[in-house]
Amino acid sequence: MRFVDEFRDPELIAKASDEIRRLSDPNRHYRFMEVCGGHTHAIYRFGLKDILPSNIELIHGPGCPVCVLPMGRIDDGLAVAKDANVVFTAFGDMMRVPGTHGSPLEHKARGVDVRIVYSPADALQLARRNPDKQIMFFAIGFETTAPSTALTLMRAKAEGVKNFSVFCNHVTIVPGIRAILDSPDMRLDAFIGPGHVSTVIGCRPYEWIARTENKPVVTSGFEPLDLLQSIVMLLRQLKAGEAKVENQYKRVVPWEGNRAALKVLAEVFQLRPYFEWRGLGFISQSALKLRDEYAEWDAERRYPIPGTRVTDPKAAQCGEVLKGVLKPAQCKLFGNKCTPEHPIGALMVSSEGSCAAYYNYEHRKAAAMASSAGSAA
C-alpha cells in the first residue's frame, strides 16, 4: 500500500479486527504497552480501542519527551532566560508546559524573551541575525529529534557562531523501557514499539526485551491498519509461545536504523551518567549531553544552572499515568482542575501526552453523548 487512505480502509480494518478476535484467547487478559505518544493519539483519534476485544488492554507508555521532562529542568532553562541578553527558544509544544513559576509562555508575558522555533536551525539563524544576543535553544526529544540538534551544533561550530548554545534535554528510549519493566507494579505482555524513534535507531536495540524479558515487540506505524496489524503480530507470537522483535513499519523503519543519523549523534553527544525522568526517577545512561568538543555551545557550561529539583503537585498523578499504572481519567485532577486550557501536568499540554489525547477524544466524546442523551430526554 502506498497511500494514507489505504491504511484507513474500512473493509481492511474490519478484517484486521476480526483476525484479532480470532487470535485472542477469551480466557486471557492481554496488556500491550504502546511506547510512543503518537500511537496513543492515533488509538484515541481513530477509536481503535472501541473495536478491540475487551480483554485486550492498551497501556500508555512514557513515549512523550515533553511529558517525561521533570519540572526542574524547565525551571533551569527559564532561569537562564531571565538574563536580558538571552533569548530562550524552543518548540511550540514546550511553550505551555508548566514549571514551578509558570510556563515559558507565561514568562514571555512577563517580559522574558521567549520565542517559538520550528527547528534548531531556526534558532541558529536567529543567532546569525542577532550577534548582540545570546540565543539558547531548549533541545528536547528522543532520538527522533536529536540528529537535527546535532547537525545544527556541527553547523554552528563550523561557522564559528559563538552566540548560540543548546540546553540539552534529549533522552533515549531504551533505558525508559527498561525502567518500566523494572517497576514492581507493572505487568505487561508485549510492546507496540515506537515508530518515530525507530526510524533513527532501528529495531535491533529492542532485541534484549524479547531475549531477556520474554516479551514480544512489534515496531508499528501510526495509521489504524498499522496499529491493528501490529496487534495481530503480537497475538500471533503469544499464541505460538514466541518472543521476538518484528518490524511492521518496514516502509519507513530500517532494521539497523539510519546510519547517517547515528553517526552525527555519536559525534556530537555522549550519554549522561544519570538523568531524571518525571514519574520514573533517575535513570542511568538515559539522556544525552554535549561532548567536550562542543563545550563552547553547551548552555549548561556557559551559564550557571541552578540544578532545580521539583516534585509535581501532590494532587497530580502524572507519574502513575506515565508508567501506565493509571489511566488518564483515573487521575484526581483530570478534566476537573487539569484541562488543556488550564494544564497542571505536561501530559495534558503536550501534543503527544496521553492525558491530552484522552481528553480531546474520549472525554469530549463522552460529554457529547451525555449531552445528546439529555436533549433527547
C-alpha positions in Angstrom: 0.0 0.0 0.0 1.2 3.5 -0.9 -1.4 6.0 0.2 -2.8 7.1 3.5 -6.4 6.3 2.7 -5.4 2.6 2.1 -4.3 2.4 5.7 -7.8 3.6 6.7 -9.8 1.4 4.5 -13.0 0.3 6.5 -13.0 -3.2 4.9 -9.4 -3.9 5.8 -9.9 -2.5 9.3 -12.9 -4.9 9.7 -10.8 -7.8 8.5 -7.9 -6.9 10.9 -10.3 -6.6 13.9 -11.8 -10.0 13.0 -8.3 -11.5 12.9 -7.6 -10.0 16.3 -10.8 -11.6 17.8 -9.8 -15.0 16.2 -6.3 -14.9 17.7 -7.1 -13.6 21.1 -7.8 -16.1 23.9 -11.2 -15.1 25.6 -9.9 -16.6 28.8 -6.8 -14.4 28.9 -6.4 -10.7 29.6 -3.7 -9.0 27.4 -1.8 -5.9 28.4 0.1 -4.2 25.5 2.0 -1.0 26.0 2.3 1.4 23.1 5.5 3.2 24.0 5.1 6.2 21.6 2.8 9.1 22.4 1.9 9.4 18.7 0.5 5.9 18.9 -1.6 6.9 21.9 -3.1 9.8 20.0 -3.8 7.6 16.9 -5.5 5.0 19.1 -7.9 7.6 20.6 -8.3 9.6 17.4 -9.4 6.6 15.4 -11.4 4.9 18.2 -9.3 1.8 17.9 -9.8 0.6 21.4 -13.5 0.5 20.8 -13.1 -2.2 18.1 -10.7 -4.3 20.2 -12.0 -7.2 22.3 -12.5 -6.2 25.9 -9.7 -8.5 27.1 -7.0 -6.5 25.1 -5.9 -3.5 27.2 -3.7 -0.9 25.7 -1.3 0.7 28.3 0.1 4.2 27.5 3.9 4.3 28.0 6.4 7.1 28.6 6.9 7.9 24.9 6.4 11.6 25.1 9.6 13.5 25.7 7.9 16.7 26.9 5.9 14.6 29.4 8.9 12.8 31.0 10.9 16.0 31.4 10.9 16.9 35.1 9.7 20.4 36.2 13.1 21.2 37.5 14.7 21.2 34.0 12.1 23.7 32.8 12.9 25.9 35.7 16.6 25.7 35.0 16.1 26.7 31.4 13.9 29.6 32.3 16.4 30.7 35.0 18.9 31.3 32.2 16.3 33.1 30.2 15.9 35.8 32.9 19.2 37.2 31.7 18.2 40.2 29.5 20.9 39.3 27.0 19.5 35.7 26.4 16.8 34.7 24.0 15.1 31.4 25.0 14.0 29.4 22.0 12.0 26.1 22.0 9.5 24.1 20.0 5.8 25.1 20.3 4.8 22.1 22.4 7.1 23.4 25.2 5.5 26.8 25.5 2.6 25.9 27.8 4.4 23.2 29.9 4.3 24.4 33.5 7.4 25.0 35.6 7.3 25.9 39.2 6.8 29.6 38.4 4.9 29.2 35.2 5.3 28.1 31.7 7.7 29.6 29.0 4.6 31.4 27.6 3.8 32.9 31.0 7.4 34.0 31.3 7.1 35.7 27.9 4.1 37.6 29.1 6.2 38.9 32.0 8.8 40.3 29.6 11.2 37.4 29.2 12.4 37.0 25.6 10.9 33.6 24.7 10.4 32.6 21.1 8.9 29.6 19.3 11.1 27.9 16.6 10.3 25.1 14.3 13.8 23.6 14.3 17.1 24.1 15.9 18.3 25.6 12.6 15.8 28.4 13.1 17.4 29.2 16.4 20.9 29.2 14.8 19.6 31.6 12.1 18.3 33.8 14.9 21.8 33.9 16.3 23.3 34.9 13.0 20.8 37.7 12.7 21.3 38.9 16.3 25.0 38.9 17.0 24.5 41.1 20.1 22.2 38.5 21.7 22.8 35.0 23.2 20.4 32.5 21.6 19.7 29.4 23.7 17.9 26.5 22.2 16.0 24.3 24.7 16.6 21.0 23.0 14.1 18.2 23.8 13.1 14.9 22.3 14.0 11.2 21.9 16.5 10.0 19.3 13.9 11.2 16.7 14.8 14.9 17.1 18.4 14.6 18.4 20.0 14.4 14.9 18.7 17.8 13.9 20.2 19.3 17.1 23.5 17.5 16.4 23.6 18.8 12.8 22.8 22.3 14.0 25.6 22.2 16.5 28.0 21.0 13.8 27.0 23.9 11.6 27.4 26.4 14.5 30.9 25.0 15.2 31.9 25.1 11.5 30.7 28.7 11.1 32.1 29.8 14.5 28.7 31.2 15.6 29.6 31.8 19.3 26.3 33.4 20.4 24.4 30.2 20.0 24.0 27.4 22.7 22.0 24.3 23.4 20.4 23.4 26.7 20.2 19.7 26.0 17.3 17.6 27.3 17.4 14.8 24.7 16.5 11.4 26.2 16.9 7.8 24.9 14.0 5.4 24.7 15.6 2.0 25.7 16.5 2.9 29.3 13.0 4.2 29.8 11.5 0.9 28.6 13.9 -0.9 31.0 12.8 1.3 33.9 9.1 0.4 33.1 10.0 -3.3 33.1 11.8 -3.0 36.4 8.8 -1.3 38.0 7.3 -3.8 40.5 3.7 -2.6 39.9 3.8 -3.1 36.1 2.7 -6.3 34.3 2.9 -6.3 30.6 2.6 -9.0 27.9 4.1 -7.2 24.9 5.2 -3.8 23.4 4.0 -1.9 20.4 7.4 -0.4 19.6 7.8 3.3 18.8 7.7 4.2 15.1 9.4 7.6 15.1 12.4 6.7 17.3 12.9 3.5 15.3 13.4 5.5 12.1 16.7 6.6 13.7 17.8 3.7 16.0 16.2 0.8 14.1 14.8 -2.3 15.7 17.9 -4.1 16.9 18.1 -2.1 20.2 14.8 -3.8 21.4 16.1 -7.4 21.0 17.0 -7.6 24.7 13.3 -7.2 25.6 12.4 -10.4 23.7 15.6 -12.2 24.7 15.8 -11.5 28.4 12.3 -10.4 29.3 10.5 -12.9 27.0 8.1 -10.2 25.7 7.3 -9.6 22.0 7.9 -6.3 20.4 6.4 -5.0 17.1 7.6 -1.7 15.8 4.5 0.0 14.4 3.4 2.8 12.1 0.7 5.3 13.1 -2.3 4.6 10.8 -5.2 2.5 12.0 -4.2 -0.6 10.0 -0.6 -0.2 11.2 -1.6 -0.5 14.8 -4.2 -3.2 14.2 -1.7 -5.3 12.2 0.9 -4.8 15.0 -1.6 -6.2 17.5 -2.2 -9.2 15.1 1.5 -9.8 15.0 1.8 -9.7 18.8 -1.1 -12.0 19.3 0.4 -14.5 16.8 3.7 -14.5 18.7 1.9 -15.0 22.1 -0.3 -17.8 20.6 2.8 -19.6 19.3 4.7 -19.0 22.6 7.3 -16.8 20.9 9.0 -13.6 21.9 10.9 -11.7 19.2 11.2 -8.3 17.6 9.3 -7.7 14.4 9.1 -4.6 12.2 5.6 -3.8 10.9 6.7 -0.3 9.8 9.2 -1.6 7.2 8.2 1.1 4.7 9.9 3.7 7.0 12.0 1.9 9.6 15.3 0.2 8.6 16.2 -2.7 10.9 19.7 -1.3 11.6 18.5 2.3 11.8 19.6 5.4 10.0 23.4 5.1 9.9 23.9 8.7 8.9 21.8 10.0 11.8 23.5 7.6 14.3 26.9 8.8 13.1 26.2 12.5 13.8 24.7 11.6 17.2 27.9 9.8 18.1 30.0 12.7 17.0 28.1 15.4 19.0 26.6 13.7 22.0 27.6 11.3 24.8 25.4 9.6 27.4 24.9 11.2 30.8 25.5 9.0 33.8 22.1 9.8 35.2 19.0 11.9 34.2 15.8 12.4 36.0 12.5 11.4 34.3 9.2 12.6 35.5 7.5 9.7 37.3 10.4 7.3 36.8 13.1 9.0 38.8 16.8 9.0 37.9 17.6 6.5 35.1 21.2 5.7 34.2 22.5 6.3 30.7 19.1 7.6 29.7 19.9 11.0 28.3 22.4 12.8 26.1 24.8 15.7 26.7 27.3 17.5 24.5 30.8 16.2 24.1 33.7 18.3 25.2 34.4 19.2 21.6 31.1 21.2 21.7 31.6 22.7 25.2 31.5 26.2 23.8 28.0 25.7 22.6 26.8 23.9 25.8 24.4 26.1 27.8 25.0 24.0 30.9 28.7 25.0 30.8 28.1 28.6 29.6 25.6 29.6 32.2 25.2 28.9 36.0 22.4 26.3 36.1 20.6 26.1 39.4 20.0 22.3 39.1 16.5 22.6 40.4 14.7 19.5 41.6 10.9 19.8 42.0 8.2 17.3 42.6 4.9 17.5 40.7 1.9 18.9 42.6 0.8 16.4 45.1 -2.7 16.0 43.7 -1.4 15.3 40.2 -0.7 11.7 39.3 1.4 12.2 36.2 4.0 9.6 37.3 1.4 6.9 37.6 -0.1 7.7 34.3 3.3 7.9 32.6 4.1 4.4 33.9 0.8 3.0 32.8 -0.3 2.3 36.3 -3.3 4.6 36.0 -5.4 5.6 33.0 -5.6 9.4 32.4 -9.2 9.6 33.6 -8.3 8.0 36.9 -6.1 11.0 37.9 -7.9 13.0 40.6 -7.4 16.3 38.6 -8.2 15.0 35.1 -10.9 17.0 33.3 -11.6 19.0 36.5 -8.7 21.1 37.6 -6.4 19.9 34.8 -7.6 20.6 31.3 -5.9 21.6 28.0 -7.0 25.2 28.7 -5.5 25.1 32.3 -3.0 22.2 32.4 -1.3 21.2 35.6 0.8 18.4 34.2 2.8 18.1 30.9 0.7 15.1 29.9 -2.2 17.5 29.3 -0.1 20.0 27.5 2.0 18.0 25.0 0.7 17.1 21.6 1.8 13.6 22.4 0.6 13.5 26.0 -1.8 10.7 26.9 -4.0 12.9 29.1 -4.4 15.4 26.2 -5.3 12.5 23.9 -7.8 11.1 26.3 -9.4 14.5 26.9 -9.6 15.5 23.3 -11.2 12.3 22.1 -12.6 10.1 24.8 -13.6 12.7 27.4 -15.2 15.1 24.9 -17.0 12.2 23.1 -18.5 11.0 26.4 -19.6 14.6 27.2 -21.2 15.0 23.8 -23.0 11.6 24.2 -24.3 12.7 27.6 -25.5 16.0 26.2 -27.3 14.3 23.4 -28.9 11.8 25.7 -30.1 14.7 27.9 -31.5 16.6 25.0 -33.4 13.5 23.8 -34.9 13.0 27.2 
